[in-house]
Amino acid sequence: MQAPVLVLSQNTKRESGKKAQLGNIQAAKNISEVIQTCLGPRAMLKMLMDPMGGVVMTNDGNAILREIQVQHPAAKSMIEISRTQDEEVGDGTTSVIILAGEVLSIAETFLEQQMHPTVIISAYRLALDDIVEAARKISTPVDINDSETLGSIIGTTIGTKFIKQWSDLACRIAIDAVNIVKIEENGRLEIDIKRYAKVEKVPGGTIEESEVLQGVMLNKDVTHAKMRRRIENPRIILLDCNLEYKKGESQTNIEITKEEDFTRILQLEEEYIERICRDIIAFKPDLVITEKGVSDLAQHFLLKSNISVIRRVRKSDNNRIARACGATIANRTDELQESDVGIRCGLFEVTKIGDEYFTFLTRCKDPKACTIVLRGASKDILNEVERNLQDAMQVARNVLVDPYLLPGGGAAEMALAHILNEKAQSVAGIQQWPYRAISKALEVIPRTLIRNCGGNPIRVLTALRAKHASEGNSSWGVDGNKGTICDMKELKVWDPLSVKLQTFKTAIETAVLLLRIDDIVSGSKKSKDNDQPQQPAAATDEASAMD
């Protein structure tokens, strides 16, 4: 008999066939179980400690999975889809993981019945196409100018978060921020929240004191104590250059033969600084903000002309100030023009909050950038409020870009499950069973909502199925607070269509991807012992114990 041929190195671990597929499914189920209790208004929080000792308390699916260290490759790809969902639509990070875990879980039965993964995959793809088509049919358009409707949509997102007690305030902040940064160019709507709606967290005070500024706030003070700290209707110049003498990039040597040469070098430096200050003073600004340093001599010249200076501002902050006050960031002082001066800011003020000074550039006329000031008891609370607000702003953006809604509370999932069940009869052959199983998988969202608020999943879900079986009840779902069924239109619980579609697409496509894997080869690192001479046994044992 021929001896087996080893192709892979000894340190390599290999799983193939059904074992690899079942391993992937189990890993995905484990990840979804971790955050199953984080869905709905009665969601529990998770407390995570990162390697640096920092503590994160949250029920945001993406924030939880970001902190978890996993080894299994399938679990890693599950964590990746949560991040993708967060970047793409900002909400539904918990739902997408739960749904992906359930879609993979139902495939386990078919694999054990010796059904080929390709058959399951093609049924899943067919079901996904029908889900997308049906979701668009049952969606309802929304008037984006109606702030009450927008408020109820954002309220649905916030209802499952830590800040649901301050729901009205959070809705108002999210709508105001999105409306400020919204720009319409050539018939295309652009809402860049990440770059132009900055959240500044200031510990202290109460959450009710949080607000959206019609302008920008910086954690900076003026460079000189005698400079003005309050200017109304300031003329602002923004710079991207040093207001100090240019030093050589590399090591520079100057050979001096006479004492006067040294004096002349110093004089040249002073003349250069005076010249760049003269360029600035010519435009009669009240405030100069630069991303680089400002020398003492430059401060002296600008102070003589009654100009306030702020230095070492971040590039991103400078861009926000430029959008808010209408200034253009200049790279050289000799290229400044009158059109580069920002005149849309109504008030420049430096205020002390706690131990730190903060610069406010507010009352801007039609600012296209804003700062959201968050106040709260501690850093942990502020971090969680910021995460919740980011979700709320993303949802507001999604609705403005794609103004269609689906009922929340698991109603959309139940309606789609009913439609798929009806359509399954027309699917030919063996594909019918995985296709029908997707409709079962969609029920995991209402089931989890019922379970998380202490309801009876079997009884409530049966009643909900009966409701959806009769015509015209597609908006009935689960009240996540009481665990009973009710009409989502009356409760005003709505989800944006774009968030739901992204959830279905991401979950089912990830399941398809993981089902196509039939071989996992994981190579371990080459052990250092191989290159070194054999150590005494006791020393080796001690080293492995340390590892």
C-alpha positions in Angstrom: 0.0 0.0 0.0 1.3 3.4 -1.0 2.2 5.8 1.9 0.2 9.1 2.0 1.9 12.0 0.3 2.2 15.1 2.5 1.8 18.3 0.4 1.4 20.8 3.2 4.0 21.5 5.9 3.7 19.8 9.3 2.5 23.0 11.1 -0.5 23.5 8.8 -4.0 22.6 9.9 -6.5 21.6 7.2 -10.3 21.1 7.3 -12.1 20.2 4.2 -15.6 19.3 2.9 -18.6 19.2 5.2 -16.4 19.6 8.3 -15.2 23.0 7.1 -18.8 24.2 6.2 -20.2 23.1 9.5 -17.3 24.7 11.3 -18.0 28.0 9.5 -21.7 27.8 10.3 -21.0 27.2 14.0 -18.6 30.1 14.2 -21.2 32.4 12.6 -23.9 31.2 15.0 -21.6 31.9 18.0 -20.9 35.5 16.8 -24.7 36.1 16.3 -25.5 34.7 19.7 -23.0 37.2 21.3 -25.1 40.2 20.2 -28.6 38.7 20.0 -29.6 40.4 23.3 -28.6 43.8 21.8 -31.6 44.1 19.5 -34.6 46.2 20.2 -35.7 48.9 22.7 -35.2 46.5 25.7 -31.6 45.7 24.5 -29.0 44.8 27.1 -25.6 46.6 27.1 -22.3 44.8 26.8 -19.2 45.8 28.9 -15.9 45.3 27.1 -12.4 45.9 28.2 -9.8 46.6 25.6 -6.1 45.5 25.9 -5.2 49.0 27.0 -7.5 48.9 30.0 -10.2 51.1 28.5 -13.8 50.2 29.1 -16.5 50.3 26.4 -20.2 50.0 27.4 -22.6 49.8 24.4 -25.3 47.8 22.6 -24.1 48.9 19.2 -23.4 45.7 17.2 -20.4 47.2 15.4 -18.8 48.7 18.5 -19.1 45.4 20.3 -17.6 43.2 17.6 -14.8 45.7 16.9 -13.5 45.1 20.5 -13.8 41.3 20.3 -10.6 39.4 19.4 -11.5 36.2 17.4 -9.4 33.6 15.7 -11.8 31.7 13.4 -11.7 33.1 9.8 -15.5 32.8 9.4 -16.0 34.8 12.6 -13.7 37.4 11.3 -15.7 37.8 8.1 -18.9 38.1 10.2 -17.3 41.0 12.2 -16.3 42.6 8.8 -19.9 42.7 7.6 -21.0 44.6 10.7 -18.3 47.2 9.9 -19.4 47.3 6.3 -23.1 47.9 7.4 -22.0 50.7 9.7 -19.9 52.5 7.0 -22.5 52.1 4.3 -25.8 53.0 6.1 -24.8 53.6 9.8 -27.6 51.4 11.2 -28.8 47.8 11.4 -25.4 46.5 12.5 -27.0 44.1 15.1 -29.7 42.9 12.7 -27.3 42.0 9.9 -25.2 39.7 12.2 -28.3 38.0 13.7 -29.8 37.5 10.2 -26.6 36.2 8.7 -26.2 33.8 11.6 -29.7 32.5 11.1 -29.4 32.2 7.3 -26.3 30.0 7.8 -27.9 28.1 10.6 -30.9 26.9 8.4 -28.4 25.7 5.7 -26.9 23.3 8.2 -30.0 21.0 7.9 -29.7 20.9 4.1 -26.0 20.1 4.2 -26.7 17.2 6.6 -29.3 15.9 4.1 -26.5 15.7 1.5 -27.8 18.7 -0.5 -25.1 20.3 -2.6 -24.0 23.8 -1.4 -24.4 25.1 -5.0 -28.1 24.2 -4.9 -28.6 26.0 -1.6 -26.6 29.1 -2.9 -28.7 29.4 -6.1 -31.9 29.2 -4.0 -30.6 31.9 -1.6 -29.7 34.2 -4.5 -33.2 33.7 -6.0 -34.7 34.5 -2.6 -32.6 37.7 -2.3 -33.7 39.0 -5.7 -37.3 38.5 -4.7 -36.8 40.1 -1.3 -35.3 43.3 -2.9 -38.2 43.4 -5.4 -40.9 42.8 -2.7 -39.4 45.3 -0.3 -39.5 48.1 -2.9 -43.2 47.2 -3.5 -44.3 47.4 0.1 -42.2 50.5 0.9 -44.0 53.8 1.3 -42.6 57.2 0.1 -41.9 59.9 2.6 -42.0 63.7 2.4 -38.5 64.8 3.4 -39.6 68.3 4.2 -41.9 67.1 7.0 -39.7 67.3 10.1 -42.3 65.4 12.3 -42.1 62.3 10.0 -38.3 62.6 9.9 -38.3 62.8 13.7 -40.4 59.6 14.1 -37.9 57.7 11.7 -34.9 58.8 13.7 -36.8 58.1 16.9 -37.1 54.5 15.8 -33.3 54.2 15.6 -32.8 56.0 18.9 -35.5 54.0 20.6 -33.1 51.0 20.9 -30.2 53.0 22.1 -28.9 54.5 25.4 -30.2 58.1 24.5 -33.8 57.1 24.1 -34.6 59.2 27.2 -33.5 62.3 25.3 -35.1 61.1 22.1 -36.6 64.6 21.1 -33.2 66.3 21.7 -31.3 63.7 19.7 -33.8 63.8 16.8 -33.5 67.6 16.6 -29.7 67.5 16.7 -29.5 64.9 14.0 -32.0 66.7 11.7 -30.3 70.1 12.2 -26.8 68.7 11.6 -27.8 66.9 8.4 -29.7 69.9 7.0 -26.6 72.2 7.7 -24.1 69.9 5.9 -26.4 69.1 3.0 -25.2 70.4 -0.4 -27.0 70.1 -3.7 -24.8 70.3 -6.8 -25.9 69.6 -10.4 -29.0 67.8 -9.1 -26.9 65.5 -6.9 -27.4 65.5 -3.1 -24.2 65.3 -1.1 -24.3 64.9 2.7 -20.8 64.3 4.2 -21.4 63.8 7.9 -18.0 62.3 8.6 -16.1 65.3 7.4 -18.3 68.3 8.1 -20.4 67.4 11.2 -17.8 67.1 14.0 -18.9 65.8 17.4 -17.0 67.5 20.3 -17.3 65.8 23.7 -17.0 68.1 26.7 -17.3 66.2 30.0 -19.5 68.0 32.6 -23.0 69.5 32.5 -26.0 67.6 31.5 -27.0 65.9 28.2 -29.8 68.5 27.8 -27.1 71.1 27.3 -26.0 69.4 24.1 -26.6 71.5 20.9 -25.7 71.9 17.2 -23.7 75.1 16.6 -24.3 77.2 13.5 -20.6 77.1 13.0 -17.4 75.5 14.4 -15.9 74.9 17.8 -12.2 74.2 18.5 -10.4 73.2 21.6 -7.9 76.1 21.2 -7.1 79.5 22.7 -5.5 82.6 21.2 -1.7 82.6 21.2 -1.2 85.8 23.1 -3.0 86.8 26.3 -3.7 90.4 25.1 -5.4 89.4 21.9 -9.1 89.9 21.6 -11.2 87.0 22.7 -14.6 88.2 21.4 -15.1 89.8 17.9 -18.4 90.3 16.2 -18.6 89.8 12.4 -14.8 89.0 12.2 -12.8 89.0 8.9 -11.1 85.6 9.0 -8.0 84.5 7.1 -7.1 80.8 7.0 -3.5 79.7 6.4 -1.7 76.4 5.7 1.8 77.8 6.3 4.2 78.8 9.1 4.2 82.3 10.5 7.8 81.9 11.5 11.2 81.8 9.7 11.6 78.8 7.5 14.2 76.3 8.7 16.2 74.0 6.5 14.6 70.6 5.9 17.9 68.8 6.5 20.9 69.8 8.5 22.1 73.3 7.4 25.6 74.7 8.0 26.4 78.4 7.7 29.9 79.6 7.8 30.3 83.1 9.3 33.5 85.2 8.9 32.5 88.5 10.4 30.4 89.3 13.5 28.1 91.5 11.4 27.1 88.5 9.3 25.5 86.9 12.3 23.6 90.1 13.0 22.6 90.2 9.3 21.2 86.6 9.4 19.0 87.5 12.4 17.9 90.7 10.6 16.9 88.7 7.5 14.8 86.4 9.6 13.0 89.3 11.2 12.5 91.0 7.8 11.0 87.8 6.4 8.5 87.5 9.3 7.7 91.2 9.0 7.0 90.8 5.3 4.6 87.8 5.7 2.8 89.7 8.6 2.6 92.8 6.3 0.9 90.6 3.6 -1.7 89.5 6.2 -2.3 92.9 7.7 -2.9 94.5 4.3 -6.3 92.7 4.2 -7.3 94.1 7.7 -8.4 90.7 9.2 -9.6 90.4 12.8 -8.7 86.7 13.1 -5.9 84.6 11.6 -6.1 80.8 11.9 -3.1 78.7 10.8 -2.4 74.9 10.7 1.3 75.5 11.6 3.3 77.5 14.2 3.4 81.2 14.9 6.6 82.8 16.2 6.7 85.3 19.0 7.8 88.0 16.6 4.8 87.3 14.3 2.5 87.5 17.3 4.0 90.9 18.2 3.4 92.3 14.7 -0.2 90.9 14.5 -1.0 92.0 18.1 0.1 95.6 17.2 -2.6 95.5 14.4 -5.2 94.2 16.8 -5.4 90.8 15.1 -6.1 87.6 17.1 -4.2 84.4 16.1 -5.0 80.7 16.6 -2.2 78.2 15.7 -1.8 74.5 15.1 -5.3 73.8 14.0 -6.1 70.4 12.6 -6.4 70.1 8.8 -10.0 68.7 9.1 -11.0 71.6 11.5 -9.5 74.1 9.1 -11.6 72.7 6.3 -14.8 72.9 8.4 -14.0 76.6 9.3 -13.5 77.3 5.6 -16.9 75.9 4.7 -18.6 77.6 7.7 -17.3 81.1 7.2 -16.7 81.1 3.4 -12.9 81.6 3.6 -10.3 79.9 1.3 -7.3 78.3 2.9 -4.2 80.0 1.6 -0.8 78.3 1.2 1.3 81.4 0.9 0.7 84.8 2.4 1.9 86.7 -0.8 -0.9 84.9 -2.8 -3.7 86.1 -0.6 -6.7 87.8 -2.3 -9.7 89.6 -0.9 -12.0 86.7 -2.0 -10.0 84.4 0.3 -11.2 86.3 3.4 -14.1 84.7 5.3 -16.9 87.2 6.2 -19.8 84.9 6.9 -19.1 84.3 10.6 -21.2 86.3 13.0 -19.3 85.9 16.2 -15.8 84.8 17.3 -15.6 84.0 21.0 -13.2 82.1 23.3 -14.9 80.6 26.3 -13.5 78.7 29.3 -15.4 75.4 30.0 -14.0 73.6 33.0 -10.2 74.0 32.8 -9.9 74.4 29.1 -10.4 77.2 26.6 -12.7 76.6 23.6 -13.0 78.8 20.5 -16.4 79.3 19.0 -17.0 80.6 15.5 -20.8 80.8 15.5 -23.8 82.7 14.0 -22.5 81.8 10.5 -24.7 82.8 7.5 -25.6 79.5 5.7 -22.8 77.4 7.1 -22.1 74.1 5.3 -20.3 72.7 8.3 -21.2 72.4 11.9 -20.1 71.2 15.3 -22.2 69.1 17.7 -21.3 69.9 21.3 -22.1 67.0 23.6 -22.2 67.5 27.4 -22.5 64.6 29.9 -21.5 63.2 33.2 -18.5 61.1 32.1 -16.4 60.1 29.1 -18.1 56.6 28.9 -21.6 58.2 28.6 -20.3 60.7 26.1 -18.7 58.0 23.9 -22.0 56.0 23.9 -24.1 59.1 23.1 -21.7 60.0 20.2 -22.1 56.4 18.8 -25.9 56.8 19.1 -25.9 60.2 17.4 -23.8 59.0 14.5 -26.4 56.3 13.9 -29.2 58.9 14.0 -27.4 61.2 11.6 -26.7 58.4 9.2 -30.4 57.4 9.2 -31.4 61.0 8.6 -29.0 61.1 5.6 -30.3 57.8 4.2 -33.9 59.1 4.3 -32.9 62.3 2.5 -31.0 60.4 -0.2 -33.6 57.6 -0.6 -36.9 58.8 0.8 -38.7 55.4 1.2 -39.7 53.6 4.4 -40.6 50.1 5.6 -42.5 49.4 8.9 -40.2 48.6 11.8 -40.6 46.2 14.7 -40.0 43.1 12.5 -43.1 43.9 10.4 -41.2 44.2 7.2 -39.4 40.9 7.8 -42.8 39.1 8.5 -44.4 40.7 5.4 -41.4 39.5 3.2 -41.4 36.1 4.9 -45.1 35.7 3.9 -44.5 36.8 0.3 -41.5 34.3 0.0 -43.7 31.5 1.4 -46.3 32.2 -1.2 -43.7 32.4 -4.0 -42.0 29.2 -2.9 -44.7 27.1 -4.5 -43.7 28.3 -7.9 -40.0 27.5 -7.4 -39.2 24.3 -9.3 -37.3 21.3 -8.0 -35.2 20.8 -4.9 -34.4 24.6 -4.7 -37.8 25.1 -3.2 -36.7 24.0 0.3 -33.7 26.4 0.8 -35.9 29.2 -0.8 -38.7 28.5 1.7 -36.1 28.3 4.6 -35.1 32.0 3.9 -38.7 33.0 4.8 -38.2 31.1 8.1 -34.9 32.8 8.7 -36.4 36.3 8.3 -38.6 35.6 11.4 -35.5 35.7 13.6 -35.8 39.5 13.9 -39.3 39.6 15.4 -38.5 36.5 17.5 -35.4 38.1 19.0 -37.4 41.3 19.7 -40.1 39.3 21.6 -37.4 37.3 23.5 -35.5 40.4 24.5 -38.5 42.1 26.2 -39.5 38.9 28.0 -42.5 37.9 25.8 -43.5 34.4 24.7 -41.9 34.0 21.2 -44.1 31.0 20.1 -47.5 32.6 21.0 -46.7 36.1 19.8 -45.1 34.9 16.6 -48.0 32.6 15.8 -50.4 35.5 16.2 -48.2 37.7 14.0 -48.1 35.0 11.3 -51.9 34.9 11.4 -52.1 38.7 11.0 -49.8 38.7 8.0 -51.8 35.8 6.4 -54.8 38.1 6.0 -54.7 40.9 3.4 -53.7 44.5 4.3 -51.8 43.8 7.6 -48.3 44.1 6.2 -47.5 46.9 8.8 -48.2 44.7 11.9 -45.1 43.9 13.9 -43.8 43.5 17.5 -44.0 46.3 20.1 -40.4 45.9 21.4 -41.3 47.3 24.8 -44.4 45.2 25.7 -43.8 42.1 23.6 -47.2 42.3 22.0 -48.3 42.6 18.3 -49.5 46.0 17.1 -49.7 48.2 14.0 -46.4 50.0 13.3 -48.2 52.8 11.5 -49.9 53.7 14.8 -46.7 53.3 16.8 -44.8 55.4 14.2 -42.0 52.9 14.1 -40.3 53.1 10.6 -37.0 52.0 9.1 -35.4 53.5 6.0 -35.7 51.2 3.0 -31.9 51.6 2.2 -31.0 50.3 5.7 -33.2 47.2 5.4 -32.1 46.4 1.8 -28.4 46.7 2.9 -29.1 44.3 5.8 -30.8 41.7 3.6 -28.1 41.9 0.9 -25.2 41.8 3.3 -26.5 39.0 5.4 -27.5 36.6 2.5 -24.4 37.4 0.4 -22.2 36.7 3.4 -24.0 33.4 4.0 -23.5 32.5 0.3 -19.8 33.3 0.5 -19.2 31.2 3.7 -21.2 28.3 2.2 -19.0 28.2 -0.9 -15.9 27.5 1.3 -15.1 23.7 1.4 -11.5 23.9 2.5 -9.8 25.8 5.3 -6.0 25.7 5.5 -4.6 27.6 8.5 -0.8 27.7 8.6 0.7 28.2 12.0 3.9 30.3 12.5 7.2 28.6 12.1 8.4 27.7 15.6 11.7 29.2 16.7 12.8 26.0 18.2 13.4 24.4 14.7 16.4 26.7 14.1 17.9 26.5 17.5 19.7 23.5 19.1 17.7 21.3 21.4 17.3 22.8 24.9 17.0 20.9 28.1 13.5 19.6 28.8 12.9 21.7 31.9 13.8 24.9 30.1 11.5 24.0 27.2 8.6 23.4 29.5 9.2 26.7 31.3 9.3 28.6 27.9 6.1 26.9 26.8 4.4 27.8 30.1 5.4 31.4 29.6 3.9 31.4 26.1 
